[in-house]
Amino acid sequence: QLQLVESGGGLVQPGGSLRLSCAASGFSGFSLGSYAIGWLRQAPGKERKGVSCITSSGLTANVADSVLGRFTISRDNAKNTVYLQMNNLKPEDTGVYYCAAVLYYCDSEYDFDYWGQGTQVTVSS
């Protein structure tokens, strides 16, 4: 089945940037280009919330108000990878970031069928 692995997290100062990667493998019947991929995050002691999503056709959807203008989601289907470029990071961006997949379309409720293990992002000086 489809497997997702996040990478690129780490410690960064406020105002800095990170690029997270979501590598997909284990395809069966569908390529990465058939999937919508979302990024979600879970702050310490908080529930997991959606950050951004990209449809199978490359449209960005469901961007959280808190990251508007700072985060950009993109995909490179040839590399089986989806990215989350995070700029002007703030301490409140700290949390575990997950990528998740569902066929074709982003869901407004951020319901996905496949999940990665998460990567830690810490924004602190």
ROTI-135009 format. One record per residue: residue in one letter; z, y, x of N, C-alpha, C, O in turn. Coordinates in pm, 1 decimal. Atoms other than C-alpha are relative to their C-alpha. Layout:
! ROTI-135009
<res A	n_w Z	n_v Y	n_u X	ca_w Z	ca_v Y	ca_u X	c_w Z	c_v Y	c_u X	o_w Z	o_v Y	o_u X> .
...
This chain:
! ROTI-135009
<res Q	n_w 0.0	n_v -117.5	n_u 82.6	ca_w 0.0	ca_v 0.0	ca_u 0.0	c_w 0.0	c_v 124.5	c_u 87.5	o_w 18.9	o_v 117.4	o_u 209.0> .
<res L	n_w 6.1	n_v -125.6	n_u -72.7	ca_w -27.5	ca_v 362.9	ca_u 96.3	c_w 134.5	c_v 30.7	c_u 64.9	o_w 239.7	o_v 19.4	o_u 2.0> .
<res Q	n_w -118.9	n_v -39.6	n_u -73.2	ca_w 220.0	ca_v 472.3	ca_u 361.9	c_w -18.4	c_v 140.3	c_u 55.4	o_w -126.8	o_v 176.7	o_u 101.0> .
<res L	n_w 2.9	n_v -137.9	n_u -45.8	ca_w 305.2	ca_v 828.5	ca_u 458.7	c_w 109.5	c_v 20.5	c_u 103.4	o_w 222.6	o_v -24.5	o_u 85.0> .
<res V	n_w -95.4	n_v -27.0	n_u -106.4	ca_w 476.2	ca_v 944.0	ca_u 777.2	c_w -5.6	c_v 147.9	c_u 35.0	o_w -109.7	o_v 198.7	o_u 76.8> .
<res E	n_w -9.1	n_v -141.4	n_u -34.0	ca_w 592.0	ca_v 1302.1	ca_u 828.9	c_w 40.0	c_v 17.1	c_u 146.4	o_w 110.0	o_v -66.8	o_u 203.2> .
<res S	n_w -40.0	n_v -34.8	n_u -135.3	ca_w 626.8	ca_v 1462.7	ca_u 1169.8	c_w -11.4	c_v 151.0	c_u 17.2	o_w -68.6	o_v 219.9	o_u -67.4> .
<res G	n_w 11.0	n_v -141.0	n_u -31.7	ca_w 658.8	ca_v 1805.2	ca_u 1327.8	c_w 122.8	c_v 83.1	c_u -27.5	o_w 125.4	o_v 202.0	o_u 4.3> .
<res G	n_w -122.2	n_v -72.7	n_u 25.9	ca_w 1005.3	ca_v 1901.2	ca_u 1216.2	c_w 77.8	c_v 25.8	c_u 127.5	o_w 47.3	o_v -29.2	o_u 233.3> .
<res G	n_w -82.6	n_v -32.4	n_u -114.3	ca_w 1266.3	ca_v 2043.7	ca_u 1446.0	c_w 80.4	c_v 124.9	c_u -24.3	o_w 93.1	o_v 171.8	o_u -137.4> .
<res L	n_w -80.2	n_v -121.6	n_u 4.4	ca_w 1481.2	ca_v 2343.6	ca_u 1525.0	c_w -86.3	c_v 119.7	c_u 35.1	o_w -157.4	o_v 118.7	o_u 135.7> .
<res V	n_w 78.4	n_v -121.0	n_u -22.6	ca_w 1322.8	ca_v 2686.9	ca_u 1500.0	c_w 83.9	c_v 121.9	c_u -37.6	o_w 168.5	o_v 114.8	o_u -126.7> .
<res Q	n_w -72.0	n_v -123.1	n_u 29.9	ca_w 1454.9	ca_v 3042.0	ca_u 1500.2	c_w -56.7	c_v 68.3	c_u -123.5	o_w -174.6	o_v 51.4	o_u -154.6> .
<res P	n_w 53.1	n_v -78.6	n_u 112.3	ca_w 1427.1	ca_v 3266.0	ca_u 1193.6	c_w -117.9	c_v 85.1	c_u 44.0	o_w -116.2	o_v 145.8	o_u 151.1> .
<res G	n_w 122.0	n_v -71.1	n_u -33.0	ca_w 1085.0	ca_v 3425.5	ca_u 1186.3	c_w -101.9	c_v -83.1	c_u 74.4	o_w -215.9	o_v -40.2	o_u 92.2> .
<res G	n_w 89.7	n_v 88.0	n_u -72.1	ca_w 932.5	ca_v 3137.1	ca_u 1376.4	c_w -88.5	c_v -81.7	c_u -91.4	o_w -86.3	o_v -66.2	o_u -213.5> .
<res S	n_w 96.7	n_v 80.6	n_u 72.9	ca_w 669.1	ca_v 2887.1	ca_u 1273.6	c_w 8.9	c_v -146.3	c_u 40.0	o_w 46.8	o_v -179.4	o_u 152.3> .
<res L	n_w 14.7	n_v 142.2	n_u -23.7	ca_w 628.2	ca_v 2512.8	ca_u 1244.8	c_w -118.1	c_v -51.1	c_u -79.9	o_w -152.0	o_v 3.5	o_u -184.9> .
<res R	n_w 102.8	n_v 68.8	n_u 75.9	ca_w 345.2	ca_v 2288.0	ca_u 1139.4	c_w 41.3	c_v -144.9	c_u -18.4	o_w 55.3	o_v -219.6	o_u 78.4> .
<res L	n_w -32.5	n_v 137.3	n_u 32.4	ca_w 438.2	ca_v 1967.2	ca_u 964.1	c_w -127.8	c_v -78.7	c_u -26.4	o_w -225.8	o_v -25.4	o_u -78.4> .
<res S	n_w 112.8	n_v 88.3	n_u 22.8	ca_w 200.7	ca_v 1673.3	ca_u 951.5	c_w 42.5	c_v -117.3	c_u -86.3	o_w 155.8	o_v -164.5	o_u -77.4> .
<res C	n_w -20.7	n_v 117.4	n_u 83.6	ca_w 173.8	ca_v 1392.9	ca_u 699.2	c_w -116.3	c_v -94.1	c_u 25.1	o_w -227.9	o_v -69.4	o_u -20.6> .
<res A	n_w 103.1	n_v 97.4	n_u -33.5	ca_w -19.6	ca_v 1093.9	ca_u 830.1	c_w 2.7	c_v -114.7	c_u -98.6	o_w 108.2	o_v -172.4	o_u -125.3> .
<res A	n_w 10.9	n_v 104.9	n_u 100.4	ca_w -143.1	ca_v 841.3	ca_u 577.1	c_w -67.9	c_v -123.3	c_u 57.9	o_w -156.7	o_v -112.8	o_u 142.4> .
<res S	n_w 58.5	n_v 126.5	n_u -42.1	ca_w -226.9	ca_v 475.3	ca_u 630.9	c_w 20.8	c_v -103.4	c_u -109.4	o_w 85.0	o_v -75.9	o_u -210.8> .
<res G	n_w -17.4	n_v 107.3	n_u 95.7	ca_w -243.2	ca_v 145.7	ca_u 447.1	c_w -80.8	c_v 16.6	c_u -127.2	o_w -36.6	o_v -23.0	o_u -235.0> .
<res F	n_w 83.2	n_v -22.0	n_u 118.0	ca_w -523.8	ca_v 241.7	ca_u 214.0	c_w -49.7	c_v -132.1	c_u -57.3	o_w -80.9	o_v -225.9	o_u 16.0> .
<res S	n_w 52.3	n_v 116.3	n_u 69.9	ca_w -632.3	ca_v -11.8	ca_u -44.6	c_w -78.8	c_v 47.3	c_u -121.2	o_w -20.8	o_v 80.6	o_u -224.6> .
<res G	n_w 85.4	n_v -40.5	n_u 109.7	ca_w -928.3	ca_v 79.0	ca_u -262.5	c_w -31.2	c_v 148.1	c_u -6.6	o_w -132.6	o_v 187.6	o_u -64.1> .
<res F	n_w 18.8	n_v -145.0	n_u 1.5	ca_w -892.7	ca_v 454.6	ca_u -212.5	c_w 25.1	c_v 56.0	c_u 139.3	o_w 110.7	o_v 5.7	o_u 212.0> .
<res S	n_w -22.3	n_v -72.2	n_u -123.5	ca_w -918.3	ca_v 684.7	ca_u 87.2	c_w 94.1	c_v 116.1	c_u -26.0	o_w 127.7	o_v 145.9	o_u -140.7> .
<res L	n_w -87.2	n_v -116.1	n_u 16.0	ca_w -694.8	ca_v 982.2	ca_u 152.6	c_w -64.9	c_v 106.7	c_u -85.7	o_w 4.1	o_v 179.4	o_u -157.2> .
<res G	n_w 71.4	n_v -99.7	n_u 77.9	ca_w -962.3	ca_v 1198.9	ca_u -4.7	c_w 11.9	c_v -17.3	c_u -150.3	o_w -27.0	o_v 71.8	o_u -225.8> .
<res S	n_w -20.9	n_v 23.5	n_u 142.3	ca_w -876.6	ca_v 1045.9	ca_u -341.7	c_w 137.6	c_v 43.2	c_u -48.1	o_w 166.3	o_v 38.2	o_u -167.7> .
<res Y	n_w -138.5	n_v -29.7	n_u 33.9	ca_w -515.9	ca_v 1160.7	ca_u -331.5	c_w 31.8	c_v 148.4	c_u 4.7	o_w -16.3	o_v 221.9	o_u 91.0> .
<res A	n_w -68.8	n_v -127.4	n_u -11.9	ca_w -333.7	ca_v 1478.0	ca_u -409.2	c_w 127.1	c_v -22.7	c_u 80.6	o_w 195.4	o_v -123.6	o_u 63.3> .
<res I	n_w -115.8	n_v 12.2	n_u -87.1	ca_w -59.8	ca_v 1537.0	ca_u -153.9	c_w 91.2	c_v 120.4	c_u -21.1	o_w 47.0	o_v 235.3	o_u -16.9> .
<res G	n_w -97.9	n_v -105.7	n_u 15.8	ca_w 254.6	ca_v 1735.1	ca_u -212.9	c_w 101.1	c_v 0.6	c_u 112.8	o_w 128.1	o_v -102.1	o_u 174.9> .
<res W	n_w -114.1	n_v -14.8	n_u -89.2	ca_w 524.6	ca_v 1867.1	ca_u 14.3	c_w 120.0	c_v 40.8	c_u -82.3	o_w 111.4	o_v 130.2	o_u -166.5> .
<res L	n_w -125.4	n_v -30.0	n_u 66.8	ca_w 881.0	ca_v 1872.8	ca_u -110.6	c_w 108.9	c_v 10.5	c_u 105.2	o_w 93.5	o_v -38.4	o_u 217.1> .
<res R	n_w -109.8	n_v -12.3	n_u -94.7	ca_w 1208.9	ca_v 1959.1	ca_u 53.1	c_w 133.3	c_v -14.5	c_u -71.6	o_w 145.4	o_v 9.9	o_u -191.7> .
<res Q	n_w -134.4	n_v 16.7	n_u 51.3	ca_w 1575.0	ca_v 1887.7	ca_u 7.1	c_w 97.1	c_v 69.5	c_u 94.2	o_w 119.8	o_v 24.6	o_u 206.6> .
<res A	n_w -99.3	n_v -71.8	n_u -77.0	ca_w 1828.0	ca_v 2138.3	ca_u 131.1	c_w 132.1	c_v -75.9	c_u -3.2	o_w 155.5	o_v -154.5	o_u -95.0> .
<res P	n_w -128.3	n_v 70.8	n_u -2.0	ca_w 2175.1	ca_v 2013.7	ca_u 228.7	c_w 78.1	c_v 20.3	c_u -129.0	o_w 101.3	o_v 133.5	o_u -171.4> .
<res G	n_w -78.1	n_v -5.5	n_u 121.9	ca_w 2371.4	ca_v 1929.9	ca_u -83.6	c_w -76.7	c_v 39.4	c_u -124.2	o_w -16.3	o_v 61.7	o_u -229.2> .
<res K	n_w 82.5	n_v -42.6	n_u 112.4	ca_w 2079.9	ca_v 2021.1	ca_u -311.1	c_w -97.1	c_v -109.5	c_u -41.3	o_w -117.7	o_v -206.8	o_u 31.3> .
<res E	n_w 101.2	n_v 92.5	n_u 47.6	ca_w 1822.3	ca_v 1836.5	ca_u -517.5	c_w -134.1	c_v 27.2	c_u 67.7	o_w -160.4	o_v 138.5	o_u 113.2> .
<res R	n_w 132.7	n_v -12.9	n_u -57.2	ca_w 1472.6	ca_v 1775.2	ca_u -386.8	c_w -88.6	c_v 84.4	c_u -90.6	o_w -91.4	o_v 64.2	o_u -212.0> .
<res K	n_w 83.9	n_v -90.4	n_u 76.0	ca_w 1227.6	ca_v 2045.1	ca_u -494.0	c_w -139.2	c_v 8.3	c_u 60.4	o_w -157.2	o_v -8.7	o_u 181.0> .
<res G	n_w 136.8	n_v -12.9	n_u -45.6	ca_w 853.3	ca_v 2092.8	ca_u -473.4	c_w -22.0	c_v 127.5	c_u 78.7	o_w 36.5	o_v 231.3	o_u 47.8> .
<res V	n_w 35.4	n_v -112.8	n_u -84.5	ca_w 711.6	ca_v 2325.3	ca_u -208.2	c_w -144.1	c_v 43.0	c_u -24.3	o_w -170.8	o_v 159.7	o_u -53.1> .
<res S	n_w 140.9	n_v -27.6	n_u 19.9	ca_w 334.1	ca_v 2301.4	ca_u -240.7	c_w -73.2	c_v -132.0	c_u -17.3	o_w -22.1	o_v -238.2	o_u 18.3> .
<res C	n_w 80.3	n_v 119.4	n_u 21.8	ca_w 60.5	ca_v 2058.2	ca_u -334.9	c_w -145.9	c_v 34.0	c_u 21.6	o_w -188.1	o_v 147.1	o_u -2.4> .
<res I	n_w 143.1	n_v -17.9	n_u -15.6	ca_w -305.7	ca_v 2012.5	ca_u -252.5	c_w -70.7	c_v -114.5	c_u -71.5	o_w -36.3	o_v -231.2	o_u -52.9> .
<res T	n_w 70.9	n_v 100.1	n_u 77.4	ca_w -546.1	ca_v 1832.3	ca_u -483.1	c_w -99.2	c_v -75.6	c_u 87.5	o_w -124.1	o_v -37.9	o_u 202.0> .
<res S	n_w 99.4	n_v 77.3	n_u -73.4	ca_w -800.3	ca_v 1573.4	ca_u -377.1	c_w -123.3	c_v 82.2	c_u 33.9	o_w -193.4	o_v 51.2	o_u 130.2> .
<res S	n_w 114.1	n_v -87.1	n_u -24.5	ca_w -1065.4	ca_v 1847.5	ca_u -396.7	c_w 33.2	c_v 119.0	c_u 88.4	o_w -53.4	o_v 202.3	o_u 115.0> .
<res G	n_w -36.8	n_v -103.1	n_u -94.8	ca_w -871.2	ca_v 2078.5	ca_u -167.7	c_w 59.9	c_v 125.7	c_u -58.1	o_w 75.3	o_v 224.5	o_u 13.7> .
<res L	n_w -60.6	n_v -116.1	n_u 63.0	ca_w -716.6	ca_v 2320.3	ca_u -415.0	c_w 150.9	c_v -1.7	c_u 16.8	o_w 215.2	o_v -105.2	o_u -0.7> .
<res T	n_w -144.1	n_v -14.1	n_u -10.8	ca_w -366.3	ca_v 2446.7	ca_u -353.9	c_w 59.2	c_v 23.1	c_u -137.9	o_w 4.3	o_v 99.1	o_u -217.7> .
<res A	n_w -61.5	n_v -9.6	n_u 131.7	ca_w -134.1	ca_v 2414.2	ca_u -651.6	c_w 151.6	c_v -5.0	c_u 11.3	o_w 207.5	o_v -55.5	o_u 108.7> .
<res N	n_w -144.3	n_v 15.7	n_u 19.2	ca_w 225.6	ca_v 2447.0	ca_u -761.0	c_w 82.8	c_v 49.4	c_u 117.8	o_w 180.5	o_v -14.4	o_u 157.0> .
<res V	n_w -72.5	n_v -56.3	n_u -112.9	ca_w 341.8	ca_v 2665.5	ca_u -474.6	c_w 130.6	c_v 62.1	c_u -48.8	o_w 132.3	o_v 139.8	o_u -144.2> .
<res A	n_w -129.6	n_v -56.3	n_u 35.8	ca_w 710.1	ca_v 2748.5	ca_u -492.5	c_w 3.9	c_v 149.6	c_u 29.4	o_w -48.7	o_v 195.0	o_u 131.0> .
<res D	n_w -8.4	n_v -144.5	n_u -18.8	ca_w 784.8	ca_v 3118.3	ca_u -533.3	c_w 66.2	c_v 37.3	c_u 132.5	o_w 31.0	o_v 138.0	o_u 193.8> .
<res S	n_w -75.5	n_v -30.9	n_u -119.7	ca_w 1020.9	ca_v 3106.4	ca_u -238.2	c_w -82.5	c_v -8.5	c_u 128.3	o_w -40.6	o_v 43.9	o_u 231.5> .
<res V	n_w 81.6	n_v 15.1	n_u -120.8	ca_w 740.4	ca_v 3017.7	ca_u 6.3	c_w -134.4	c_v 69.5	c_u -10.8	o_w -214.9	o_v 60.9	o_u 82.0> .
<res L	n_w 126.8	n_v -69.6	n_u 18.8	ca_w 452.4	ca_v 3224.5	ca_u -132.4	c_w -26.9	c_v 97.6	c_u 114.0	o_w 59.6	o_v 177.0	o_u 151.0> .
<res G	n_w 38.7	n_v -87.8	n_u -108.4	ca_w 266.6	ca_v 3402.8	ca_u 144.9	c_w 47.0	c_v -43.7	c_u 136.4	o_w 9.6	o_v 17.2	o_u 236.6> .
<res R	n_w -53.2	n_v 46.7	n_u -127.6	ca_w 448.3	ca_v 3208.1	ca_u 415.6	c_w -45.6	c_v -140.8	c_u 36.7	o_w -67.5	o_v -170.5	o_u 154.1> .
<res F	n_w 37.9	n_v 139.2	n_u -23.9	ca_w 350.6	ca_v 2842.1	ca_u 376.9	c_w -142.3	c_v -24.5	c_u -47.6	o_w -184.4	o_v 28.4	o_u -150.4> .
<res T	n_w 136.0	n_v 36.0	n_u 36.6	ca_w -1.1	ca_v 2701.2	ca_u 368.0	c_w -18.9	c_v -150.0	c_u 14.1	o_w 11.5	o_v -207.6	o_u 118.6> .
<res I	n_w 28.8	n_v 142.3	n_u -3.7	ca_w -98.6	ca_v 2346.3	ca_u 281.4	c_w -149.0	c_v -20.2	c_u 24.7	o_w -231.6	o_v 55.1	o_u -26.9> .
<res S	n_w 139.3	n_v 29.7	n_u -29.4	ca_w -420.7	ca_v 2195.8	ca_u 413.6	c_w -14.6	c_v -149.0	c_u 25.0	o_w 84.3	o_v -221.1	o_u 38.2> .
<res R	n_w 22.9	n_v 142.1	n_u -22.8	ca_w -583.4	ca_v 1859.2	ca_u 467.9	c_w -121.5	c_v -21.1	c_u 88.3	o_w -215.8	o_v 58.1	o_u 87.0> .
<res D	n_w 110.6	n_v 44.0	n_u -82.5	ca_w -811.7	ca_v 1686.7	ca_u 714.9	c_w -19.8	c_v -147.4	c_u -31.6	o_w 44.5	o_v -234.0	o_u 27.8> .
<res N	n_w 17.7	n_v 137.3	n_u 45.8	ca_w -937.5	ca_v 1374.8	ca_u 544.4	c_w -53.7	c_v -92.0	c_u 109.5	o_w -23.3	o_v -211.3	o_u 110.8> .
<res A	n_w 52.1	n_v 80.2	n_u -109.9	ca_w -1123.1	ca_v 1257.5	ca_u 855.4	c_w 111.0	c_v -52.0	c_u 89.8	o_w 97.3	o_v -157.9	o_u 151.1> .
<res K	n_w -114.9	n_v 40.6	n_u -79.9	ca_w -787.4	ca_v 1238.8	ca_u 1033.2	c_w 109.5	c_v -64.1	c_u -83.6	o_w 215.3	o_v -99.0	o_u -31.5> .
<res N	n_w -98.4	n_v 57.6	n_u 91.6	ca_w -604.2	ca_v 1101.7	ca_u 729.6	c_w 133.2	c_v 73.6	c_u 6.6	o_w 240.0	o_v 12.3	o_u 6.7> .
<res T	n_w -119.2	n_v -81.1	n_u -21.5	ca_w -360.1	ca_v 1388.1	ca_u 763.3	c_w -0.3	c_v 123.2	c_u -89.6	o_w -104.1	o_v 185.4	o_u -112.2> .
<res V	n_w -24.2	n_v -122.9	n_u 73.7	ca_w -218.9	ca_v 1667.5	ca_u 549.9	c_w 102.8	c_v 81.7	c_u 76.2	o_w 195.5	o_v 26.1	o_u 135.1> .
<res Y	n_w -86.0	n_v -88.0	n_u -77.1	ca_w -46.1	ca_v 1967.9	ca_u 702.2	c_w 72.4	c_v 99.1	c_u -90.3	o_w 26.2	o_v 132.4	o_u -199.4> .
<res L	n_w -69.4	n_v -112.3	n_u 60.1	ca_w 209.5	ca_v 2224.9	ca_u 600.1	c_w 31.2	c_v 99.1	c_u 111.1	o_w 120.2	o_v 76.1	o_u 193.0> .
<res Q	n_w -24.4	n_v -105.5	n_u -96.2	ca_w 191.2	ca_v 2540.2	ca_u 809.5	c_w 106.8	c_v 92.2	c_u -56.0	o_w 90.0	o_v 148.7	o_u -164.1> .
<res M	n_w -113.2	n_v -78.8	n_u 45.0	ca_w 520.0	ca_v 2726.5	ca_u 780.8	c_w 18.9	c_v 117.5	c_u 95.1	o_w 47.3	o_v 98.5	o_u 213.3> .
<res N	n_w -15.3	n_v -121.4	n_u -78.1	ca_w 538.4	ca_v 3086.2	ca_u 902.0	c_w 116.6	c_v 82.5	c_u -52.7	o_w 160.7	o_v 65.4	o_u -166.4> .
<res N	n_w -111.1	n_v -88.3	n_u 36.5	ca_w 814.7	ca_v 3346.3	ca_u 897.3	c_w 113.9	c_v -79.1	c_u -62.7	o_w 161.0	o_v -47.0	o_u -171.8> .
<res L	n_w -102.6	n_v 88.6	n_u 53.0	ca_w 1073.6	ca_v 3076.9	ca_u 850.9	c_w 134.0	c_v 70.4	c_u -15.1	o_w 170.3	o_v 157.2	o_u 64.3> .
<res K	n_w -129.2	n_v -56.0	n_u 33.1	ca_w 1408.8	ca_v 3163.8	ca_u 699.5	c_w 105.2	c_v -110.5	c_u 0.6	o_w 71.7	o_v -227.5	o_u -17.8> .
<res P	n_w -104.2	n_v 102.8	n_u 2.0	ca_w 1744.8	ca_v 2986.0	ca_u 718.9	c_w 0.8	c_v -82.2	c_u -128.4	o_w 31.3	o_v -201.4	o_u -124.4> .
<res E	n_w 1.8	n_v 73.4	n_u 125.4	ca_w 1711.4	ca_v 2890.5	ca_u 352.9	c_w -114.3	c_v -99.7	c_u -11.1	o_w -120.4	o_v -176.3	o_u -107.3> .
<res D	n_w 104.6	n_v 101.9	n_u -5.3	ca_w 1401.7	ca_v 2688.7	ca_u 444.6	c_w 50.5	c_v -130.7	c_u 60.8	o_w -20.9	o_v -230.9	o_u 60.6> .
<res T	n_w -56.9	n_v 118.6	n_u -62.8	ca_w 1629.3	ca_v 2440.1	ca_u 619.0	c_w 10.1	c_v -115.5	c_u -98.9	o_w 49.9	o_v -96.5	o_u -213.8> .
<res G	n_w -11.1	n_v 117.3	n_u 83.6	ca_w 1614.5	ca_v 2088.7	ca_u 481.3	c_w -87.0	c_v -112.6	c_u 51.8	o_w -154.5	o_v -99.4	o_u 153.9> .
<res V	n_w 87.8	n_v 112.5	n_u -29.8	ca_w 1442.5	ca_v 1753.7	ca_u 491.5	c_w -128.0	c_v 17.4	c_u -80.2	o_w -124.5	o_v 34.7	o_u -202.1> .
<res Y	n_w 130.2	n_v -19.2	n_u 63.0	ca_w 1072.2	ca_v 1785.7	ca_u 417.4	c_w -70.0	c_v -133.9	c_u -15.5	o_w -79.1	o_v -212.3	o_u 78.9> .
<res Y	n_w 68.5	n_v 123.4	n_u 33.6	ca_w 884.8	ca_v 1503.7	ca_u 248.6	c_w -142.7	c_v 28.9	c_u -43.4	o_w -169.4	o_v 130.9	o_u -106.9> .
<res C	n_w 130.5	n_v -2.4	n_u 63.0	ca_w 520.8	ca_v 1445.9	ca_u 176.1	c_w -9.5	c_v -116.5	c_u -97.1	o_w 55.8	o_v -219.4	o_u -79.4> .
<res A	n_w 12.5	n_v 99.9	n_u 104.6	ca_w 417.5	ca_v 1246.7	ca_u -127.1	c_w -141.9	c_v 2.8	c_u -55.3	o_w -210.5	o_v 104.7	o_u -47.7> .
<res A	n_w 138.8	n_v 14.1	n_u 43.0	ca_w 93.6	ca_v 1123.0	ca_u -281.0	c_w -11.0	c_v -54.0	c_u -141.7	o_w 70.6	o_v -134.6	o_u -186.4> .
<res V	n_w 39.1	n_v 52.1	n_u 130.4	ca_w -59.2	ca_v 1063.4	ca_u -622.1	c_w -150.5	c_v 16.9	c_u -10.3	o_w -206.2	o_v 110.8	o_u 46.6> .
<res L	n_w 145.2	n_v -8.0	n_u 8.5	ca_w -421.5	ca_v 999.2	ca_u -712.7	c_w -46.8	c_v 128.9	c_u -64.8	o_w -1.6	o_v 165.3	o_u -173.4> .
<res Y	n_w 84.3	n_v -109.3	n_u 49.4	ca_w -643.2	ca_v 1305.6	ca_u -759.8	c_w 68.5	c_v 134.3	c_u -23.6	o_w 29.5	o_v 234.0	o_u 37.1> .
<res Y	n_w -47.6	n_v -127.9	n_u 48.7	ca_w -426.9	ca_v 1572.8	ca_u -917.9	c_w 147.4	c_v 24.1	c_u 26.7	o_w 229.5	o_v -67.2	o_u 17.3> .
<res C	n_w -138.0	n_v -41.1	n_u -13.6	ca_w -109.1	ca_v 1761.6	ca_u -844.4	c_w 65.9	c_v 6.1	c_u -137.0	o_w 3.1	o_v 44.0	o_u -235.8> .
<res D	n_w -75.6	n_v -0.9	n_u 123.5	ca_w 156.8	ca_v 1731.7	ca_u -1109.5	c_w 97.6	c_v 116.5	c_u 1.4	o_w 167.6	o_v 139.5	o_u 100.0> .
<res S	n_w -86.0	n_v -117.4	n_u 7.3	ca_w 344.0	ca_v 2037.7	ca_u -1224.7	c_w 147.4	c_v -35.0	c_u 13.5	o_w 228.5	o_v 49.8	o_u 50.7> .
<res E	n_w -137.8	n_v 45.3	n_u -12.1	ca_w 663.8	ca_v 1834.1	ca_u -1228.9	c_w 26.1	c_v -69.3	c_u 133.1	o_w 135.6	o_v -121.1	o_u 155.4> .
<res Y	n_w -10.8	n_v 61.7	n_u -131.5	ca_w 602.4	ca_v 1701.5	ca_u -876.3	c_w 37.2	c_v -148.1	c_u -7.7	o_w 122.1	o_v -195.7	o_u 67.7> .
<res D	n_w -13.9	n_v 144.6	n_u 6.9	ca_w 590.0	ca_v 1337.5	ca_u -981.6	c_w -104.9	c_v -64.2	c_u 89.6	o_w -224.0	o_v -36.2	o_u 76.3> .
<res F	n_w 90.2	n_v 65.9	n_u -93.6	ca_w 438.8	ca_v 1122.0	ca_u -707.7	c_w 28.5	c_v -149.2	c_u 5.4	o_w 137.1	o_v -194.3	o_u -31.1> .
<res D	n_w -11.0	n_v 144.9	n_u -5.9	ca_w 380.1	ca_v 752.4	ca_u -650.8	c_w 40.6	c_v -52.1	c_u 136.8	o_w 100.7	o_v -159.0	o_u 146.7> .
<res Y	n_w -27.7	n_v 43.3	n_u -136.1	ca_w 416.7	ca_v 730.4	ca_u -272.6	c_w 70.0	c_v 111.3	c_u 75.3	o_w 39.8	o_v 229.2	o_u 57.5> .
<res W	n_w -83.7	n_v -96.1	n_u -71.4	ca_w 665.0	ca_v 898.2	ca_u -41.0	c_w 13.6	c_v -34.9	c_u 146.6	o_w 15.5	o_v -152.0	o_u 184.3> .
<res G	n_w -34.0	n_v 18.6	n_u -139.1	ca_w 722.0	ca_v 948.2	ca_u 327.0	c_w 150.4	c_v -3.5	c_u 18.6	o_w 226.6	o_v 8.2	o_u -77.3> .
<res Q	n_w -142.6	n_v 13.0	n_u -30.7	ca_w 1056.8	ca_v 915.3	ca_u 501.6	c_w 68.8	c_v 134.0	c_u 21.1	o_w 191.7	o_v 140.9	o_u 21.6> .
<res G	n_w -54.9	n_v -132.5	n_u -18.8	ca_w 1103.9	ca_v 1287.4	ca_u 558.9	c_w 11.3	c_v 40.0	c_u 146.0	o_w 23.8	o_v -45.1	o_u 234.0> .
<res T	n_w -21.3	n_v -55.7	n_u -132.7	ca_w 1132.1	ca_v 1512.6	ca_u 862.3	c_w 90.6	c_v 121.7	c_u -13.0	o_w 74.7	o_v 202.7	o_u -104.4> .
<res Q	n_w -100.2	n_v -105.3	n_u 7.6	ca_w 1417.4	ca_v 1751.6	ca_u 933.2	c_w -53.4	c_v 130.3	c_u 55.4	o_w -110.9	o_v 133.8	o_u 164.2> .
<res V	n_w 30.4	n_v -134.8	n_u -44.8	ca_w 1353.0	ca_v 2124.0	ca_u 958.1	c_w 128.5	c_v 81.3	c_u -4.2	o_w 193.9	o_v 90.5	o_u -108.1> .
<res T	n_w -119.2	n_v -82.4	n_u -8.1	ca_w 1636.0	ca_v 2345.9	ca_u 1074.4	c_w -38.3	c_v 137.8	c_u 50.7	o_w -95.0	o_v 151.0	o_u 159.2> .
<res V	n_w 30.6	n_v -137.3	n_u -35.6	ca_w 1597.8	ca_v 2723.3	ca_u 1082.9	c_w 132.0	c_v 70.6	c_u 28.2	o_w 210.3	o_v 96.5	o_u -63.1> .
<res S	n_w -127.6	n_v -57.1	n_u -39.9	ca_w 1880.9	ca_v 2881.3	ca_u 1275.7	c_w -14.7	c_v 69.4	c_u 134.3	o_w -95.0	o_v 29.0	o_u 218.4> .
<res S	n_w -5.3	n_v -67.5	n_u -127.9	ca_w 1950.4	ca_v 3123.2	ca_u 1556.7	c_w 123.1	c_v -39.9	c_u 79.3	o_w 143.0	o_v 8.5	o_u 190.8> .
